[in-house]
Amino acid sequence: MDQKQLLEFLEGFISEERKQRFIDILQDRTKLITVAMEDVYQLHNTSAVIRSCDIFGVQEAHVIENRFGKRLDKKIAMGAQKWVDVHRYKTTTECIDSLKTRGYKVIATSPHYDSCDLNDFEITEKTAFFFGTEREGLTDEVLEKSDGFLKIPMLGFTESLNISVAVAIILHQLSAQLRTTNLDWKLTEEEILDKRIDWTKKSIKSIDSIMGRVQKEGLREL
């Protein structure tokens, strides 16, 4: 099935305003940086992180659910899970191996381990930022397999931030930095096409029925 023809067909079921909104937003999406969360217990935190990814144009997020099971609440994420690609893993090893295979440098966020200050950090390649719980932080496995460490400068007695706050601060600064570089940070044309189809499908209430007809009869017959 030709993907461009499929998109043109599906877009007939949504408004021109929504179609253009998808096009505009995808121009600012990136997979060059991504976020990984390790065994975050609070549903609110995981969901808020997904929302921050959407807000700051980060297309993918990675959730390790080794100890506590699924940690994403649709109500708290306020629909952001529809627009951000959430990859789930049963183990930390699986997540790190997958990201490194895809060419990502792993950066552990921690106030210790001779971490680089956020204000001094420069993005030079595909980078995955790992976040742990506020109380326990990241596991030894992440710390040992990381390619570097990052910290948010803090001036008070407290040495930790809520994970959702930490992610928002880091993504706000680094996503802005990314867009000032000469790095090829945007989605490819193929990735944009795939997401336009995906988002359009998610905007059509009767999509299952429509796709059933497409598969049975083909686009030319509809």
Rosetta blueprint (number, residue, H / E / L):
1 M L
2 D L
3 Q H
4 K H
5 Q H
6 L H
7 L H
8 E H
9 F H
10 L H
11 E H
12 G H
13 F H
14 I L
15 S L
16 E H
17 E H
18 R H
19 K H
20 Q H
21 R H
22 F H
23 I H
24 D H
25 I H
26 L H
27 Q L
28 D L
29 R L
30 T E
31 K L
32 L L
33 I E
34 T E
35 V E
36 A E
37 M E
38 E E
39 D L
40 V L
41 Y L
42 Q L
43 L H
44 H H
45 N H
46 T H
47 S H
48 A H
49 V H
50 I H
51 R H
52 S H
53 C H
54 D H
55 I H
56 F L
57 G L
58 V E
59 Q L
60 E E
61 A E
62 H E
63 V E
64 I E
65 E L
66 N L
67 R L
68 F L
69 G L
70 K L
71 R L
72 L L
73 D L
74 K H
75 K H
76 I H
77 A H
78 M L
79 G L
80 A H
81 Q H
82 K H
83 W H
84 V L
85 D E
86 V E
87 H E
88 R E
89 Y E
90 K L
91 T L
92 T H
93 T H
94 E H
95 C H
96 I H
97 D H
98 S H
99 L H
100 K H
101 T H
102 R L
103 G L
104 Y L
105 K E
106 V E
107 I E
108 A E
109 T E
110 S L
111 P L
112 H L
113 Y L
114 D L
115 S L
116 C E
117 D E
118 L H
119 N H
120 D H
121 F L
122 E L
123 I L
124 T L
125 E L
126 K L
127 T E
128 A E
129 F E
130 F E
131 F E
132 G L
133 T E
134 E L
135 R L
136 E L
137 G E
138 L L
139 T L
140 D H
141 E H
142 V H
143 L H
144 E H
145 K H
146 S L
147 D L
148 G E
149 F E
150 L E
151 K E
152 I L
153 P L
154 M L
155 L L
156 G L
157 F L
158 T L
159 E L
160 S L
161 L L
162 N L
163 I H
164 S H
165 V H
166 A H
167 V H
168 A H
169 I H
170 I H
171 L H
172 H H
173 Q H
174 L H
175 S H
176 A H
177 Q H
178 L H
179 R L
180 T L
181 T L
182 N L
183 L L
184 D L
185 W L
186 K E
187 L L
188 T L
189 E H
190 E H
191 E H
192 I H
193 L H
194 D H
195 K H
196 R H
197 I H
198 D H
199 W H
200 T H
201 K H
202 K H
203 S L
204 I L
205 K L
206 S L
207 I H
208 D H
209 S H
210 I H
211 M H
212 G H
213 R H
214 V H
215 Q H
216 K H
217 E H
218 G L
219 L H
220 R H
221 E H
222 L L
